[in-house]
């Protein structure tokens, strides 16, 4: 399982699928989720297969999540903020 190289720094907390996740200040949602052992952030719109962070730089769109009720947000491009509510994005929630 991936681990953080440096565990120091301020911690912010958000929820993912109703579970509290700790992130370091300045860390993206995708990085925090991977460090917490979460590898699936959405379902494929074509097959329904699980998808998750891949490129970590906003190119592939595999890490789409719903943040505070807003779908189609890239977890690798959004810095974790205290109190965010993040959920997996299902295939039927994808907005073109």
Number of C-alpha atoms within 10 A of each C-alpha: 7 9 12 12 6 7 10 9 10 10 16 17 18 19 16 20 11 10 11 15 20 19 26 21 16 14 17 19 29 28 23 23 22 17 17 17 11 16 16 20 25 25 23 16 15 7 8 12 12 16 19 22 25 15 12 17 12 16 12 12 19 22 28 28 30 22 21 11 11 13 18 18 16 24 28 26 18 16 17 27 18 14 12 17 19 26 21 21 24 19 16 10 16 16 7 4
